[in-house]
């Protein structure tokens, strides 16, 4: 996710306020915030879920909808997301 430079602290605050709530969602094994080492306004969230179904259920919650509404207002570019699986 790429944010306007003056919106970075607002995003970090939103994440901090909600990280533990997200991690407590059924099927979530944890969520982390990662920051690009070259571009300080680029972030990645990394979350592990028991299954795609659990992630999909979370995306239907009021928690997700509220966090996403606040977060997307801070973007300076379209966000990208991937669902991946461990293979090794």
C-alpha positions as CSV (number, residue, x, y, z in Angstrom):
1,X,0.0,0.0,0.0
2,X,1.4,3.4,-0.9
3,X,0.3,6.4,1.1
4,X,0.6,10.1,0.8
5,X,3.7,11.0,2.8
6,X,1.7,13.2,5.2
7,X,-0.8,10.3,5.8
8,X,1.8,7.7,7.0
9,X,1.4,8.4,10.7
10,X,-2.4,8.3,10.4
11,X,-2.2,4.9,8.7
12,X,0.2,3.5,11.4
13,X,-2.2,4.7,14.1
14,X,-5.1,2.9,12.4
15,X,-3.1,-0.2,12.2
16,X,-1.9,-0.1,15.8
17,X,-5.5,0.5,17.0
18,X,-6.7,-2.6,15.1
19,X,-3.9,-5.1,14.9
20,X,-4.9,-7.1,17.9
21,X,-8.6,-7.0,17.0
22,X,-7.7,-8.4,13.5
23,X,-5.5,-11.1,15.1
24,X,-8.4,-12.2,17.3
25,X,-10.6,-12.9,14.3
26,X,-11.5,-16.6,13.9
27,X,-8.9,-18.4,11.8
28,X,-6.3,-15.6,12.0
29,X,-2.8,-16.7,13.1
30,X,-1.5,-13.1,13.3
31,X,-1.0,-9.9,11.4
32,X,2.1,-7.8,10.9
33,X,2.9,-4.5,9.4
34,X,6.0,-4.3,7.1
35,X,7.5,-1.1,5.7
36,X,9.6,-0.7,2.5
37,X,13.2,0.0,3.4
38,X,13.6,2.5,0.5
39,X,10.2,4.2,0.3
40,X,9.0,5.0,3.8
41,X,5.4,5.6,2.6
42,X,5.0,2.0,1.2
43,X,3.7,-0.6,3.6
44,X,2.6,-4.3,3.4
45,X,0.3,-6.1,5.8
46,X,1.1,-9.7,6.3
47,X,-1.5,-11.9,7.8
48,X,-1.8,-15.7,8.1
49,X,-5.2,-17.4,8.0
50,X,-6.3,-20.9,8.6
51,X,-8.1,-20.9,5.2
52,X,-9.3,-18.6,2.4
53,X,-12.8,-19.1,3.9
54,X,-11.7,-17.5,7.2
55,X,-10.1,-14.6,5.4
56,X,-13.3,-14.1,3.3
57,X,-15.4,-14.1,6.5
58,X,-13.2,-11.5,8.0
59,X,-13.6,-9.3,5.0
60,X,-17.4,-9.3,5.6
61,X,-17.0,-8.0,9.2
62,X,-17.7,-4.5,10.4
63,X,-14.1,-4.4,11.7
64,X,-12.7,-4.9,8.2
65,X,-15.1,-2.5,6.6
66,X,-14.3,0.2,9.1
67,X,-10.5,-0.3,8.9
68,X,-10.6,-0.5,5.1
69,X,-12.7,2.7,4.8
70,X,-10.3,4.6,7.0
71,X,-7.2,3.2,5.3
72,X,-8.2,3.6,1.6
73,X,-8.8,7.3,2.2
74,X,-5.1,7.7,2.8
75,X,-3.8,5.9,-0.4
76,X,-1.9,7.8,-3.1
77,X,-2.0,4.7,-5.5
78,X,-4.3,1.8,-6.0
79,X,-3.5,-0.9,-3.4
80,X,-2.6,-4.5,-4.4
81,X,-3.3,-7.7,-2.5
82,X,-2.2,-11.3,-2.9
83,X,-3.2,-14.5,-1.3
84,X,-0.3,-16.9,-1.2
85,X,0.5,-20.3,0.2
86,X,3.7,-21.8,1.7
87,X,5.2,-24.4,-0.5
88,X,8.5,-25.2,1.2
